[in-house]
Amino acid sequence: MSKFLKMLKNEEGATAIEYGLIAALIAVAAIGAMSSIGTNLSGKFNTVATNLK
């Protein structure tokens, strides 16, 4: 019974899951931002290439 109570009080697994969720949210935000920046840069490069012709 005491091992079961210790397991219930152990929060290391919950902390790891929380850090994993935070890392996943940061990754999603970074991918979204980089995708937007990439699209904008592509447009700029196309504009510059068109003007250089």
mmCIF entry with sequence, helices, sheets and N, C-alpha, C, O atoms, coordinates in Angstrom:
data_MODEL
# 
_entry.id   MODEL 
# 
_entity.id                         1 
_entity.type                       polymer 
_entity.pdbx_number_of_molecules   1 
# 
_entity_poly.entity_id                      1 
_entity_poly.type                           'polypeptide(L)' 
_entity_poly.nstd_linkage                   no 
_entity_poly.nstd_monomer                   no 
_entity_poly.pdbx_seq_one_letter_code       MSKFLKMLKNEEGATAIEYGLIAALIAVAAIGAMSSIGTNLSGKFNTVATNLK 
_entity_poly.pdbx_seq_one_letter_code_can   MSKFLKMLKNEEGATAIEYGLIAALIAVAAIGAMSSIGTNLSGKFNTVATNLK 
_entity_poly.pdbx_strand_id                 A 
# 
loop_
_entity_poly_seq.entity_id 
_entity_poly_seq.num 
_entity_poly_seq.mon_id 
_entity_poly_seq.hetero 
1 1  MET n 
1 2  SER n 
1 3  LYS n 
1 4  PHE n 
1 5  LEU n 
1 6  LYS n 
1 7  MET n 
1 8  LEU n 
1 9  LYS n 
1 10 ASN n 
1 11 GLU n 
1 12 GLU n 
1 13 GLY n 
1 14 ALA n 
1 15 THR n 
1 16 ALA n 
1 17 ILE n 
1 18 GLU n 
1 19 TYR n 
1 20 GLY n 
1 21 LEU n 
1 22 ILE n 
1 23 ALA n 
1 24 ALA n 
1 25 LEU n 
1 26 ILE n 
1 27 ALA n 
1 28 VAL n 
1 29 ALA n 
1 30 ALA n 
1 31 ILE n 
1 32 GLY n 
1 33 ALA n 
1 34 MET n 
1 35 SER n 
1 36 SER n 
1 37 ILE n 
1 38 GLY n 
1 39 THR n 
1 40 ASN n 
1 41 LEU n 
1 42 SER n 
1 43 GLY n 
1 44 LYS n 
1 45 PHE n 
1 46 ASN n 
1 47 THR n 
1 48 VAL n 
1 49 ALA n 
1 50 THR n 
1 51 ASN n 
1 52 LEU n 
1 53 LYS n 
# 
_struct_asym.id          A 
_struct_asym.entity_id   1 
# 
loop_
_struct_conf.conf_type_id 
_struct_conf.id 
_struct_conf.pdbx_PDB_helix_id 
_struct_conf.beg_label_comp_id 
_struct_conf.beg_label_asym_id 
_struct_conf.beg_label_seq_id 
_struct_conf.pdbx_beg_PDB_ins_code 
_struct_conf.end_label_comp_id 
_struct_conf.end_label_asym_id 
_struct_conf.end_label_seq_id 
_struct_conf.pdbx_end_PDB_ins_code 
_struct_conf.beg_auth_comp_id 
_struct_conf.beg_auth_asym_id 
_struct_conf.beg_auth_seq_id 
_struct_conf.end_auth_comp_id 
_struct_conf.end_auth_asym_id 
_struct_conf.end_auth_seq_id 
_struct_conf.pdbx_PDB_helix_class 
_struct_conf.details 
_struct_conf.pdbx_PDB_helix_length 
HELX_P HELX_P1 AA1 SER A 2  ? LYS A 9  ? SER A 2  LYS A 9  1 ? 8  
HELX_P HELX_P2 AA2 GLU A 12 ? LEU A 52 ? GLU A 12 LEU A 52 1 ? 41 
# 
_struct_conf_type.id          HELX_P 
_struct_conf_type.criteria    ? 
_struct_conf_type.reference   ? 
# 
loop_
_atom_site.group_PDB 
_atom_site.id 
_atom_site.type_symbol 
_atom_site.label_atom_id 
_atom_site.label_alt_id 
_atom_site.label_comp_id 
_atom_site.label_asym_id 
_atom_site.label_entity_id 
_atom_site.label_seq_id 
_atom_site.pdbx_PDB_ins_code 
_atom_site.Cartn_x 
_atom_site.Cartn_y 
_atom_site.Cartn_z 
_atom_site.occupancy 
_atom_site.B_iso_or_equiv 
_atom_site.pdbx_formal_charge 
_atom_site.auth_seq_id 
_atom_site.auth_comp_id 
_atom_site.auth_asym_id 
_atom_site.auth_atom_id 
_atom_site.pdbx_PDB_model_num 
ATOM 1   N N  . MET A 1 1  ? 0.824  -1.197 0.000   1.00 0.00 ? 1  MET A N  1 
ATOM 2   C CA . MET A 1 1  ? 0.000  0.000  0.000   1.00 0.00 ? 1  MET A CA 1 
ATOM 3   C C  . MET A 1 1  ? 0.865  1.256  0.000   1.00 0.00 ? 1  MET A C  1 
ATOM 4   O O  . MET A 1 1  ? 0.518  2.243  -0.648  1.00 0.00 ? 1  MET A O  1 
ATOM 5   N N  . SER A 1 2  ? 1.984  1.229  0.717   1.00 0.00 ? 2  SER A N  1 
ATOM 6   C CA . SER A 1 2  ? 2.840  2.414  0.794   1.00 0.00 ? 2  SER A CA 1 
ATOM 7   C C  . SER A 1 2  ? 3.477  2.721  -0.569  1.00 0.00 ? 2  SER A C  1 
ATOM 8   O O  . SER A 1 2  ? 3.666  3.887  -0.914  1.00 0.00 ? 2  SER A O  1 
ATOM 9   N N  . LYS A 1 3  ? 3.808  1.679  -1.341  1.00 0.00 ? 3  LYS A N  1 
ATOM 10  C CA . LYS A 1 3  ? 4.368  1.917  -2.685  1.00 0.00 ? 3  LYS A CA 1 
ATOM 11  C C  . LYS A 1 3  ? 3.332  2.586  -3.585  1.00 0.00 ? 3  LYS A C  1 
ATOM 12  O O  . LYS A 1 3  ? 3.663  3.457  -4.390  1.00 0.00 ? 3  LYS A O  1 
ATOM 13  N N  . PHE A 1 4  ? 2.089  2.175  -3.439  1.00 0.00 ? 4  PHE A N  1 
ATOM 14  C CA . PHE A 1 4  ? 1.019  2.775  -4.235  1.00 0.00 ? 4  PHE A CA 1 
ATOM 15  C C  . PHE A 1 4  ? 0.837  4.241  -3.883  1.00 0.00 ? 4  PHE A C  1 
ATOM 16  O O  . PHE A 1 4  ? 0.639  5.066  -4.775  1.00 0.00 ? 4  PHE A O  1 
ATOM 17  N N  . LEU A 1 5  ? 0.899  4.582  -2.609  1.00 0.00 ? 5  LEU A N  1 
ATOM 18  C CA . LEU A 1 5  ? 0.760  5.972  -2.178  1.00 0.00 ? 5  LEU A CA 1 
ATOM 19  C C  . LEU A 1 5  ? 1.943  6.817  -2.657  1.00 0.00 ? 5  LEU A C  1 
ATOM 20  O O  . LEU A 1 5  ? 1.772  7.976  -3.032  1.00 0.00 ? 5  LEU A O  1 
ATOM 21  N N  . LYS A 1 6  ? 3.147  6.226  -2.641  1.00 0.00 ? 6  LYS A N  1 
ATOM 22  C CA . LYS A 1 6  ? 4.313  6.948  -3.146  1.00 0.00 ? 6  LYS A CA 1 
ATOM 23  C C  . LYS A 1 6  ? 4.158  7.234  -4.634  1.00 0.00 ? 6  LYS A C  1 
ATOM 24  O O  . LYS A 1 6  ? 4.524  8.307  -5.115  1.00 0.00 ? 6  LYS A O  1 
ATOM 25  N N  . MET A 1 7  ? 3.612  6.261  -5.353  1.00 0.00 ? 7  MET A N  1 
ATOM 26  C CA . MET A 1 7  ? 3.424  6.435  -6.777  1.00 0.00 ? 7  MET A CA 1 
ATOM 27  C C  . MET A 1 7  ? 2.418  7.550  -7.061  1.00 0.00 ? 7  MET A C  1 
ATOM 28  O O  . MET A 1 7  ? 2.589  8.304  -8.019  1.00 0.00 ? 7  MET A O  1 
ATOM 29  N N  . LEU A 1 8  ? 1.381  7.663  -6.247  1.00 0.00 ? 8  LEU A N  1 
ATOM 30  C CA . LEU A 1 8  ? 0.393  8.718  -6.433  1.00 0.00 ? 8  LEU A CA 1 
ATOM 31  C C  . LEU A 1 8  ? 0.980  10.100 -6.154  1.00 0.00 ? 8  LEU A C  1 
ATOM 32  O O  . LEU A 1 8  ? 0.590  11.083 -6.783  1.00 0.00 ? 8  LEU A O  1 
ATOM 33  N N  . LYS A 1 9  ? 1.918  10.171 -5.209  1.00 0.00 ? 9  LYS A N  1 
ATOM 34  C CA . LYS A 1 9  ? 2.523  11.450 -4.848  1.00 0.00 ? 9  LYS A CA 1 
ATOM 35  C C  . LYS A 1 9  ? 3.631  11.848 -5.814  1.00 0.00 ? 9  LYS A C  1 
ATOM 36  O O  . LYS A 1 9  ? 4.016  13.017 -5.855  1.00 0.00 ? 9  LYS A O  1 
ATOM 37  N N  . ASN A 1 10 ? 4.149  10.904 -6.589  1.00 0.00 ? 10 ASN A N  1 
ATOM 38  C CA . ASN A 1 10 ? 5.232  11.185 -7.529  1.00 0.00 ? 10 ASN A CA 1 
ATOM 39  C C  . ASN A 1 10 ? 4.688  12.014 -8.682  1.00 0.00 ? 10 ASN A C  1 
ATOM 40  O O  . ASN A 1 10 ? 3.752  11.602 -9.367  1.00 0.00 ? 10 ASN A O  1 
ATOM 41  N N  . GLU A 1 11 ? 5.280  13.184 -8.891  1.00 0.00 ? 11 GLU A N  1 
ATOM 42  C CA . GLU A 1 11 ? 4.821  14.097 -9.942  1.00 0.00 ? 11 GLU A CA 1 
ATOM 43  C C  . GLU A 1 11 ? 5.830  14.229 -11.074 1.00 0.00 ? 11 GLU A C  1 
ATOM 44  O O  . GLU A 1 11 ? 5.659  15.081 -11.947 1.00 0.00 ? 11 GLU A O  1 
ATOM 45  N N  . GLU A 1 12 ? 6.873  13.412 -11.083 1.00 0.00 ? 12 GLU A N  1 
ATOM 46  C CA . GLU A 1 12 ? 7.895  13.530 -12.121 1.00 0.00 ? 12 GLU A CA 1 
ATOM 47  C C  . GLU A 1 12 ? 7.318  13.244 -13.505 1.00 0.00 ? 12 GLU A C  1 
ATOM 48  O O  . GLU A 1 12 ? 7.659  13.935 -14.465 1.00 0.00 ? 12 GLU A O  1 
ATOM 49  N N  . GLY A 1 13 ? 6.470  12.261 -13.624 1.00 0.00 ? 13 GLY A N  1 
ATOM 50  C CA . GLY A 1 13 ? 5.871  11.935 -14.915 1.00 0.00 ? 13 GLY A CA 1 
ATOM 51  C C  . GLY A 1 13 ? 4.991  13.061 -15.429 1.00 0.00 ? 13 GLY A C  1 
ATOM 52  O O  . GLY A 1 13 ? 5.003  13.369 -16.621 1.00 0.00 ? 13 GLY A O  1 
ATOM 53  N N  . ALA A 1 14 ? 4.230  13.675 -14.536 1.00 0.00 ? 14 ALA A N  1 
ATOM 54  C CA . ALA A 1 14 ? 3.359  14.786 -14.930 1.00 0.00 ? 14 ALA A CA 1 
ATOM 55  C C  . ALA A 1 14 ? 4.196  15.974 -15.392 1.00 0.00 ? 14 ALA A C  1 
ATOM 56  O O  . ALA A 1 14 ? 3.835  16.659 -16.349 1.00 0.00 ? 14 ALA A O  1 
ATOM 57  N N  . THR A 1 15 ? 5.298  16.212 -14.721 1.00 0.00 ? 15 THR A N  1 
ATOM 58  C CA . THR A 1 15 ? 6.165  17.321 -15.105 1.00 0.00 ? 15 THR A CA 1 
ATOM 59  C C  . THR A 1 15 ? 6.760  17.077 -16.480 1.00 0.00 ? 15 THR A C  1 
ATOM 60  O O  . THR A 1 15 ? 6.836  17.995 -17.296 1.00 0.00 ? 15 THR A O  1 
ATOM 61  N N  . ALA A 1 16 ? 7.182  15.850 -16.742 1.00 0.00 ? 16 ALA A N  1 
ATOM 62  C CA . ALA A 1 16 ? 7.744  15.519 -18.050 1.00 0.00 ? 16 ALA A CA 1 
ATOM 63  C C  . ALA A 1 16 ? 6.704  15.703 -19.150 1.00 0.00 ? 16 ALA A C  1 
ATOM 64  O O  . ALA A 1 16 ? 7.020  16.202 -20.229 1.00 0.00 ? 16 ALA A O  1 
ATOM 65  N N  . ILE A 1 17 ? 5.487  15.310 -18.884 1.00 0.00 ? 17 ILE A N  1 
ATOM 66  C CA . ILE A 1 17 ? 4.414  15.476 -19.868 1.00 0.00 ? 17 ILE A CA 1 
ATOM 67  C C  . ILE A 1 17 ? 4.154  16.960 -20.111 1.00 0.00 ? 17 ILE A C  1 
ATOM 68  O O  . ILE A 1 17 ? 3.961  17.377 -21.253 1.00 0.00 ? 17 ILE A O  1 
ATOM 69  N N  . GLU A 1 18 ? 4.146  17.746 -19.062 1.00 0.00 ? 18 GLU A N  1 
ATOM 70  C CA . GLU A 1 18 ? 3.932  19.190 -19.216 1.00 0.00 ? 18 GLU A CA 1 
ATOM 71  C C  . GLU A 1 18 ? 5.032  19.821 -20.052 1.00 0.00 ? 18 GLU A C  1 
ATOM 72  O O  . GLU A 1 18 ? 4.754  20.634 -20.933 1.00 0.00 ? 18 GLU A O  1 
ATOM 73  N N  . TYR A 1 19 ? 6.286  19.453 -19.784 1.00 0.00 ? 19 TYR A N  1 
ATOM 74  C CA . TYR A 1 19 ? 7.394  19.991 -20.575 1.00 0.00 ? 19 TYR A CA 1 
ATOM 75  C C  . TYR A 1 19 ? 7.281  19.543 -22.029 1.00 0.00 ? 19 TYR A C  1 
ATOM 76  O O  . TYR A 1 19 ? 7.592  20.311 -22.939 1.00 0.00 ? 19 TYR A O  1 
ATOM 77  N N  . GLY A 1 20 ? 6.843  18.323 -22.251 1.00 0.00 ? 20 GLY A N  1 
ATOM 78  C CA . GLY A 1 20 ? 6.648  17.830 -23.609 1.00 0.00 ? 20 GLY A CA 1 
ATOM 79  C C  . GLY A 1 20 ? 5.577  18.618 -24.345 1.00 0.00 ? 20 GLY A C  1 
ATOM 80  O O  . GLY A 1 20 ? 5.735  18.945 -25.521 1.00 0.00 ? 20 GLY A O  1 
ATOM 81  N N  . LEU A 1 21 ? 4.487  18.920 -23.652 1.00 0.00 ? 21 LEU A N  1 
ATOM 82  C CA . LEU A 1 21 ? 3.417  19.714 -24.274 1.00 0.00 ? 21 LEU A CA 1 
ATOM 83  C C  . LEU A 1 21 ? 3.879  21.138 -24.587 1.00 0.00 ? 21 LEU A C  1 
ATOM 84  O O  . LEU A 1 21 ? 3.547  21.686 -25.638 1.00 0.00 ? 21 LEU A O  1 
ATOM 85  N N  . ILE A 1 22 ? 4.633  21.722 -23.687 1.00 0.00 ? 22 ILE A N  1 
ATOM 86  C CA . ILE A 1 22 ? 5.162  23.064 -23.922 1.00 0.00 ? 22 ILE A CA 1 
ATOM 87  C C  . ILE A 1 22 ? 6.098  23.058 -25.127 1.00 0.00 ? 22 ILE A C  1 
ATOM 88  O O  . ILE A 1 22 ? 6.028  23.949 -25.974 1.00 0.00 ? 22 ILE A O  1 
ATOM 89  N N  . ALA A 1 23 ? 6.975  22.056 -25.207 1.00 0.00 ? 23 ALA A N  1 
ATOM 90  C CA . ALA A 1 23 ? 7.897  21.956 -26.342 1.00 0.00 ? 23 ALA A CA 1 
ATOM 91  C C  . ALA A 1 23 ? 7.127  21.771 -27.645 1.00 0.00 ? 23 ALA A C  1 
ATOM 92  O O  . ALA A 1 23 ? 7.500  22.343 -28.670 1.00 0.00 ? 23 ALA A O  1 
ATOM 93  N N  . ALA A 1 24 ? 6.063  20.981 -27.616 1.00 0.00 ? 24 ALA A N  1 
ATOM 94  C CA . ALA A 1 24 ? 5.259  20.773 -28.825 1.00 0.00 ? 24 ALA A CA 1 
ATOM 95  C C  . ALA A 1 24 ? 4.580  22.068 -29.261 1.00 0.00 ? 24 ALA A C  1 
ATOM 96  O O  . ALA A 1 24 ? 4.537  22.370 -30.453 1.00 0.00 ? 24 ALA A O  1 
ATOM 97  N N  . LEU A 1 25 ? 4.056  22.828 -28.322 1.00 0.00 ? 25 LEU A N  1 
ATOM 98  C CA . LEU A 1 25 ? 3.417  24.103 -28.662 1.00 0.00 ? 25 LEU A CA 1 
ATOM 99  C C  . LEU A 1 25 ? 4.422  25.104 -29.234 1.00 0.00 ? 25 LEU A C  1 
ATOM 100 O O  . LEU A 1 25 ? 4.113  25.833 -30.177 1.00 0.00 ? 25 LEU A O  1 
ATOM 101 N N  . ILE A 1 26 ? 5.614  25.133 -28.662 1.00 0.00 ? 26 ILE A N  1 
ATOM 102 C CA . ILE A 1 26 ? 6.656  26.020 -29.182 1.00 0.00 ? 26 ILE A CA 1 
ATOM 103 C C  . ILE A 1 26 ? 7.040  25.595 -30.593 1.00 0.00 ? 26 ILE A C  1 
ATOM 104 O O  . ILE A 1 26 ? 7.242  26.443 -31.462 1.00 0.00 ? 26 ILE A O  1 
ATOM 105 N N  . ALA A 1 27 ? 7.143  24.293 -30.826 1.00 0.00 ? 27 ALA A N  1 
ATOM 106 C CA . ALA A 1 27 ? 7.493  23.798 -32.160 1.00 0.00 ? 27 ALA A CA 1 
ATOM 107 C C  . ALA A 1 27 ? 6.428  24.176 -33.183 1.00 0.00 ? 27 ALA A C  1 
ATOM 108 O O  . ALA A 1 27 ? 6.754  24.590 -34.295 1.00 0.00 ? 27 ALA A O  1 
ATOM 109 N N  . VAL A 1 28 ? 5.164  24.038 -32.815 1.00 0.00 ? 28 VAL A N  1 
ATOM 110 C CA . VAL A 1 28 ? 4.073  24.393 -33.736 1.00 0.00 ? 28 VAL A CA 1 
ATOM 111 C C  . VAL A 1 28 ? 4.117  25.888 -34.053 1.00 0.00 ? 28 VAL A C  1 
ATOM 112 O O  . VAL A 1 28 ? 3.946  26.287 -35.205 1.00 0.00 ? 28 VAL A O  1 
ATOM 113 N N  . ALA A 1 29 ? 4.346  26.707 -33.038 1.00 0.00 ? 29 ALA A N  1 
ATOM 114 C CA . ALA A 1 29 ? 4.421  28.154 -33.258 1.00 0.00 ? 29 ALA A CA 1 
ATOM 115 C C  . ALA A 1 29 ? 5.615  28.504 -34.139 1.00 0.00 ? 29 ALA A C  1 
ATOM 116 O O  . ALA A 1 29 ? 5.503  29.354 -35.023 1.00 0.00 ? 29 ALA A O  1 
ATOM 117 N N  . ALA A 1 30 ? 6.749  27.862 -33.908 1.00 0.00 ? 30 ALA A N  1 
ATOM 118 C CA . ALA A 1 30 ? 7.940  28.136 -34.704 1.00 0.00 ? 30 ALA A CA 1 
ATOM 119 C C  . ALA A 1 30 ? 7.739  27.715 -36.159 1.00 0.00 ? 30 ALA A C  1 
ATOM 120 O O  . ALA A 1 30 ? 8.146  28.433 -37.072 1.00 0.00 ? 30 ALA A O  1 
ATOM 121 N N  . ILE A 1 31 ? 7.121  26.569 -36.379 1.00 0.00 ? 31 ILE A N  1 
ATOM 122 C CA . ILE A 1 31 ? 6.864  26.108 -37.747 1.00 0.00 ? 31 ILE A CA 1 
ATOM 123 C C  . ILE A 1 31 ? 5.935  27.083 -38.458 1.00 0.00 ? 31 ILE A C  1 
ATOM 124 O O  . ILE A 1 31 ? 6.159  27.420 -39.621 1.00 0.00 ? 31 ILE A O  1 
ATOM 125 N N  . GLY A 1 32 ? 4.910  27.530 -37.778 1.00 0.00 ? 32 GLY A N  1 
ATOM 126 C CA . GLY A 1 32 ? 3.992  28.499 -38.379 1.00 0.00 ? 32 GLY A CA 1 
ATOM 127 C C  . GLY A 1 32 ? 4.674  29.803 -38.731 1.00 0.00 ? 32 GLY A C  1 
ATOM 128 O O  . GLY A 1 32 ? 4.452  30.359 -39.807 1.00 0.00 ? 32 GLY A O  1 
ATOM 129 N N  . ALA A 1 33 ? 5.506  30.291 -37.824 1.00 0.00 ? 33 ALA A N  1 
ATOM 130 C CA . ALA A 1 33 ? 6.212  31.553 -38.070 1.00 0.00 ? 33 ALA A CA 1 
ATOM 131 C C  . ALA A 1 33 ? 7.207  31.406 -39.215 1.00 0.00 ? 33 ALA A C  1 
ATOM 132 O O  . ALA A 1 33 ? 7.302  32.278 -40.079 1.00 0.00 ? 33 ALA A O  1 
ATOM 133 N N  . MET A 1 34 ? 7.940  30.310 -39.219 1.00 0.00 ? 34 MET A N  1 
ATOM 134 C CA . MET A 1 34 ? 8.932  30.103 -40.269 1.00 0.00 ? 34 MET A CA 1 
ATOM 135 C C  . MET A 1 34 ? 8.272  29.909 -41.629 1.00 0.00 ? 34 MET A C  1 
ATOM 136 O O  . MET A 1 34 ? 8.806  30.342 -42.650 1.00 0.00 ? 34 MET A O  1 
ATOM 137 N N  . SER A 1 35 ? 7.144  29.278 -41.642 1.00 0.00 ? 35 SER A N  1 
ATOM 138 C CA . SER A 1 35 ? 6.411  29.094 -42.893 1.00 0.00 ? 35 SER A CA 1 
ATOM 139 C C  . SER A 1 35 ? 5.972  30.437 -43.450 1.00 0.00 ? 35 SER A C  1 
ATOM 140 O O  . SER A 1 35 ? 6.094  30.690 -44.649 1.00 0.00 ? 35 SER A O  1 
ATOM 141 N N  . SER A 1 36 ? 5.470  31.286 -42.590 1.00 0.00 ? 36 SER A N  1 
ATOM 142 C CA . SER A 1 36 ? 5.042  32.622 -43.009 1.00 0.00 ? 36 SER A CA 1 
ATOM 143 C C  . SER A 1 36 ? 6.230  33.453 -43.499 1.00 0.00 ? 36 SER A C  1 
ATOM 144 O O  . SER A 1 36 ? 6.139  34.133 -44.521 1.00 0.00 ? 36 SER A O  1 
ATOM 145 N N  . ILE A 1 37 ? 7.320  33.394 -42.778 1.00 0.00 ? 37 ILE A N  1 
ATOM 146 C CA . ILE A 1 37 ? 8.524  34.134 -43.172 1.00 0.00 ? 37 ILE A CA 1 
ATOM 147 C C  . ILE A 1 37 ? 9.047  33.609 -44.504 1.00 0.00 ? 37 ILE A C  1 
ATOM 148 O O  . ILE A 1 37 ? 9.464  34.391 -45.358 1.00 0.00 ? 37 ILE A O  1 
ATOM 149 N N  . GLY A 1 38 ? 9.028  32.292 -44.687 1.00 0.00 ? 38 GLY A N  1 
ATOM 150 C CA . GLY A 1 38 ? 9.492  31.702 -45.935 1.00 0.00 ? 38 GLY A CA 1 
ATOM 151 C C  . GLY A 1 38 ? 8.668  32.149 -47.118 1.00 0.00 ? 38 GLY A C  1 
ATOM 152 O O  . GLY A 1 38 ? 9.207  32.434 -48.187 1.00 0.00 ? 38 GLY A O  1 
ATOM 153 N N  . THR A 1 39 ? 7.363  32.211 -46.932 1.00 0.00 ? 39 THR A N  1 
ATOM 154 C CA . THR A 1 39 ? 6.481  32.672 -48.006 1.00 0.00 ? 39 THR A CA 1 
ATOM 155 C C  . THR A 1 39 ? 6.774  34.125 -48.355 1.00 0.00 ? 39 THR A C  1 
ATOM 156 O O  . THR A 1 39 ? 6.835  34.484 -49.531 1.00 0.00 ? 39 THR A O  1 
ATOM 157 N N  . ASN A 1 40 ? 6.954  34.956 -47.343 1.00 0.00 ? 40 ASN A N  1 
ATOM 158 C CA . ASN A 1 40 ? 7.263  36.373 -47.574 1.00 0.00 ? 40 ASN A CA 1 
ATOM 159 C C  . ASN A 1 40 ? 8.613  36.541 -48.272 1.00 0.00 ? 40 ASN A C  1 
ATOM 160 O O  . ASN A 1 40 ? 8.743  37.360 -49.182 1.00 0.00 ? 40 ASN A O  1 
ATOM 161 N N  . LEU A 1 41 ? 9.613  35.774 -47.852 1.00 0.00 ? 41 LEU A N  1 
ATOM 162 C CA . LEU A 1 41 ? 10.927 35.866 -48.475 1.00 0.00 ? 41 LEU A CA 1 
ATOM 163 C C  . LEU A 1 41 ? 10.876 35.407 -49.926 1.00 0.00 ? 41 LEU A C  1 
ATOM 164 O O  . LEU A 1 41 ? 11.521 36.000 -50.790 1.00 0.00 ? 41 LEU A O  1 
ATOM 165 N N  . SER A 1 42 ? 10.127 34.375 -50.190 1.00 0.00 ? 42 SER A N  1 
ATOM 166 C CA . SER A 1 42 ? 9.990  33.889 -51.559 1.00 0.00 ? 42 SER A CA 1 
ATOM 167 C C  . SER A 1 42 ? 9.404  34.979 -52.445 1.00 0.00 ? 42 SER A C  1 
ATOM 168 O O  . SER A 1 42 ? 9.872  35.191 -53.563 1.00 0.00 ? 42 SER A O  1 
ATOM 169 N N  . GLY A 1 43 ? 8.398  35.659 -51.959 1.00 0.00 ? 43 GLY A N  1 
ATOM 170 C CA . GLY A 1 43 ? 7.802  36.762 -52.710 1.00 0.00 ? 43 GLY A CA 1 
ATOM 171 C C  . GLY A 1 43 ? 8.793  37.876 -52.965 1.00 0.00 ? 43 GLY A C  1 
ATOM 172 O O  . GLY A 1 43 ? 8.836  38.435 -54.061 1.00 0.00 ? 43 GLY A O  1 
ATOM 173 N N  . LYS A 1 44 ? 9.598  38.207 -51.953 1.00 0.00 ? 44 LYS A N  1 
ATOM 174 C CA . LYS A 1 44 ? 10.609 39.268 -52.105 1.00 0.00 ? 44 LYS A CA 1 
ATOM 175 C C  . LYS A 1 44 ? 11.650 38.876 -53.150 1.00 0.00 ? 44 LYS A C  1 
ATOM 176 O O  . LYS A 1 44 ? 12.014 39.685 -54.004 1.00 0.00 ? 44 LYS A O  1 
ATOM 177 N N  . PHE A 1 45 ? 12.129 37.632 -53.080 1.00 0.00 ? 45 PHE A N  1 
ATOM 178 C CA . PHE A 1 45 ? 13.127 37.184 -54.048 1.00 0.00 ? 45 PHE A CA 1 
ATOM 179 C C  . PHE A 1 45 ? 12.567 37.183 -55.464 1.00 0.00 ? 45 PHE A C  1 
ATOM 180 O O  . PHE A 1 45 ? 13.265 37.539 -56.413 1.00 0.00 ? 45 PHE A O  1 
ATOM 181 N N  . ASN A 1 46 ? 11.321 36.788 -55.603 1.00 0.00 ? 46 ASN A N  1 
ATOM 182 C CA . ASN A 1 46 ? 10.696 36.806 -56.939 1.00 0.00 ? 46 ASN A CA 1 
ATOM 183 C C  . ASN A 1 46 ? 10.577 38.242 -57.472 1.00 0.00 ? 46 ASN A C  1 
ATOM 184 O O  . ASN A 1 46 ? 10.780 38.494 -58.659 1.00 0.00 ? 46 ASN A O  1 
ATOM 185 N N  . THR A 1 47 ? 10.247 39.165 -56.579 1.00 0.00 ? 47 THR A N  1 
ATOM 186 C CA . THR A 1 47 ? 10.157 40.577 -56.979 1.00 0.00 ? 47 THR A CA 1 
ATOM 187 C C  . THR A 1 47 ? 11.527 41.105 -57.419 1.00 0.00 ? 47 THR A C  1 
ATOM 188 O O  . THR A 1 47 ? 11.635 41.781 -58.442 1.00 0.00 ? 47 THR A O  1 
ATOM 189 N N  . VAL A 1 48 ? 12.555 40.797 -56.656 1.00 0.00 ? 48 VAL A N  1 
ATOM 190 C CA . VAL A 1 48 ? 13.907 41.241 -56.992 1.00 0.00 ? 48 VAL A CA 1 
ATOM 191 C C  . VAL A 1 48 ? 14.342 40.615 -58.320 1.00 0.00 ? 48 VAL A C  1 
ATOM 192 O O  . VAL A 1 48 ? 14.904 41.298 -59.176 1.00 0.00 ? 48 VAL A O  1 
ATOM 193 N N  . ALA A 1 49 ? 14.082 39.318 -58.490 1.00 0.00 ? 49 ALA A N  1 
ATOM 194 C CA . ALA A 1 49 ? 14.472 38.645 -59.741 1.00 0.00 ? 49 ALA A CA 1 
ATOM 195 C C  . ALA A 1 49 ? 13.751 39.244 -60.941 1.00 0.00 ? 49 ALA A C  1 
ATOM 196 O O  . ALA A 1 49 ? 14.339 39.395 -62.013 1.00 0.00 ? 49 ALA A O  1 
ATOM 197 N N  . THR A 1 50 ? 12.499 39.580 -60.765 1.00 0.00 ? 50 THR A N  1 
ATOM 198 C CA . THR A 1 50 ? 11.721 40.192 -61.860 1.00 0.00 ? 50 THR A CA 1 
ATOM 199 C C  . THR A 1 50 ? 12.282 41.564 -62.197 1.00 0.00 ? 50 THR A C  1 
ATOM 200 O O  . THR A 1 50 ? 12.386 41.912 -63.373 1.00 0.00 ? 50 THR A O  1 
ATOM 201 N N  . ASN A 1 51 ? 12.641 42.341 -61.200 1.00 0.00 ? 51 ASN A N  1 
ATOM 202 C CA . ASN A 1 51 ? 13.171 43.690 -61.437 1.00 0.00 ? 51 ASN A CA 1 
ATOM 203 C C  . ASN A 1 51 ? 14.569 43.671 -62.046 1.00 0.00 ? 51 ASN A C  1 
ATOM 204 O O  . ASN A 1 51 ? 14.956 44.613 -62.737 1.00 0.00 ? 51 ASN A O  1 
ATOM 205 N N  . LEU A 1 52 ? 15.325 42.610 -61.796 1.00 0.00 ? 52 LEU A N  1 
ATOM 206 C CA . LEU A 1 52 ? 16.670 42.518 -62.348 1.00 0.00 ? 52 LEU A CA 1 
ATOM 207 C C  . LEU A 1 52 ? 16.676 42.131 -63.820 1.00 0.00 ? 52 LEU A C  1 
ATOM 208 O O  . LEU A 1 52 ? 17.672 42.351 -64.509 1.00 0.00 ? 52 LEU A O  1 
ATOM 209 N N  . LYS A 1 53 ? 15.591 41.561 -64.313 1.00 0.00 ? 53 LYS A N  1 
ATOM 210 C CA . LYS A 1 53 ? 15.539 41.123 -65.715 1.00 0.00 ? 53 LYS A CA 1 
ATOM 211 C C  . LYS A 1 53 ? 15.474 42.255 -66.664 1.00 0.00 ? 53 LYS A C  1 
ATOM 212 O O  . LYS A 1 53 ? 15.425 42.044 -67.875 1.00 0.00 ? 53 LYS A O  1 
# 
